[in-house]
Amino acid sequence: MNHDVVIIGGGVAAVNALKAIRELNTDMNLTVIQNESVYPYYRTRLTKSLFEDLDANKILLQKKEWYEQNNVNLYLGREVTSIDTENCSVHLNDGSCLNYDKLLLANGSINFKPPIEGIDKENVFTIRTFQDIQTLKAKINDTETILTIGGGIQNLEAAWAFCSHGKKVMIAEFMDKLMPRQLDPRASEILKKAVEASNVKVFLGTQVTTITGEDKVNGVVTQSGDTFNCDMIVYSVGIRPNKKIYESTSIDMNLGVVVNHHMQTSLENIYAAGDIAELNGKVGGLWTIAIEQGKTAGYNIAGKTTSYNSSLPVTTLNAFHLDVFSVGTVDENSYSQTLIDDPLNDQSYRKKIR
């Protein structure tokens, strides 16, 4: 008997689950529901294309024909409105209903919207989807000064693109260093100097409280009372699992959808992987983690008992004439040995803790 497998979400976790299932089983009926109208793509490449004619076909996770070759039904531009776990059915915004034997929740996360007064003004953006990039790019040529709120990977890549094309750029980071979760103070210091060498102003320990302007942004006010003028804002200050549609179900949730090491939720025929999944009280939130969790979920859905334990968080940044690579944790208190290679030239720095 063929099983019906429905996957909610079209990100990297979903695609790797599809690959794992088809590796073991060619008969399962596979359906993917993707709320964007484009085929599943590399989300990590969005900020690298701010000043290019971004063709969705060039950043696809798999070529379009791959889905047909692997008998995958794609529902593009559709939203899941509710799930009936009693009757094993998924309801969509076009009125259709899909039945499932096994269900994978892989609809990722949304960018956290900080509680800043005026955050809904015109020319305030966040980057999460292909459409976000299109909307931002439509305004970029008429923009002179851009403030990015958040000093993580995504905003650093965006800041590099902006300043490389002649825009005045500022970065406001709440913490006391850039890339606070991936770099130690010395590495972050080197990064900050490289950013500032590209004429980008960096404000650490800075919390934006108000976005000013009538309908359109013209500046910000910080908690300390400082004011900065700008005509565009891009914020990236963390993610939140996209769990709202599951709140009316009996699926256990906390920060995200709670799973075990098989990526199985509290309901045995429902799995979760990627940014939506919470394992051992943590949500992964990284591309490499989503890949491995998607594989694990796919294998288990196809009948091969597989466990996901952990993946080392890996982060890379190629910007401001630096190559930054961070793997694992930067918490020295968790380790007994530290090896450092620092020629003090602000160009090269290596550190290993174990």
C-alpha positions, 0 to 999 in steps of 0.5 A, a space after each residue: 500500500 502506498 503511503 501519502 506523505 505531506 510536507 508543509 514547507 519548501 526549504 532545505 529541510 523539506 528538500 533533504 527529507 524528500 531526497 532521503 525518502 526517495 533514496 529508500 522508497 519510490 512508491 510513497 506519494 509525496 506532496 510539498 506545500 510551499 507558500 511562496 510561488 517559486 520553487 524551493 531555493 537557497 535562502 542564504 543567497 538572497 542577500 548576495 543578490 541585492 543589486 543583481 537581476 535575481 533569477 529564482 531559477 538560478 538559486 533553486 535547491 533542485 532543478 524544476 524537473 527533479 520534482 517531476 522525475 521523483 514524482 513529487 507533487 508541488 503546491 506552490 503559492 498555497 498556505 496551510 490554514 489548519 491541520 486536523 490531526 484526528 482525521 489526518 488532513 491538511 486544509 489549504 487557503 484555496 479550500 482544498 484538503 489533503 489527506 496524509 498518512 505521515 506529515 512533516 512540518 518543515 515550514 521554518 521560521 519568520 524573522 522576529 519583528 522587534 517592538 520598535 515604535 514606527 517599525 511599520 513605516 515605509 522603507 523598513 524591510 526585513 529579508 526572509 523571502 524571495 519577494 522580500 528581496 524584490 520589494 527592497 530592490 524596487 526602492 534601493 536606487 532612491 535610497 542614500 543612507 541605510 541603517 541595518 538593525 542587527 550585526 549578524 550574518 544576514 545584515 553584514 552581507 546586506 551592509 557589504 552589498 549596500 556599501 559596495 554600491 555607493 550607499 552610506 551604511 550604518 549598523 546598530 547592534 544591541 550586543 557589544 560585538 558583531 556576530 555575537 553568537 559566532 565570534 569571540 571578542 578578538 575576532 569580532 574586533 577584527 571584523 569591526 575594523 574591516 567593516 569600518 574600513 569600508 566606511 560603514 559606521 558601526 554602533 555597538 551596544 545600541 538599541 533602536 527604540 523609535 523609527 521617525 518620519 511621517 509615513 516614510 522613515 527618515 531616522 531613528 532614536 536610540 535608547 540612550 537618546 542618540 539620533 541617526 538620519 537614514 531613509 531605509 532600514 533593514 532589520 535582522 535580529 533573530 528568528 521565531 519558529 513559524 508555529 502559529 498554525 499548529 497551536 490549535 492541534 494537540 502537537 506538543 510545542 514550546 519554543 518550536 514544535 517539540 521533537 525527539 531524536 527521530 524528529 518525531 513530534 508527540 504524534 507518532 505520524 507527524 515529524 518536524 525538521 529545520 527551524 520549526 523543530 525544537 530538540 532538547 529545548 533548542 531550535 537549530 536555526 542554521 542551514 546545516 542543522 536543517 539539512 541533517 534534520 531533514 534527512 533524519 526525518 525523511 529516513 524515519 518517514 520511509 521506515 529506516 530508524 535513524 537518530 539525529 543527535 547534533 550538528 556543529 553550528 557552522 557559519 561563514 561570511 565572505 565580506 569586507 575583504 575578509 573570510 570568516 569561518 566559525 564552527 562550534 561554540 565560542 564559549 571558552 568556559 566549556 573547554 579546557 584548552 585554547 590555542 590561538 594564532 594571532 599575528 596582530 595584523 588584523 588580517 589573520 586570526 585563528 583560535 581553537 578551543 577544546 
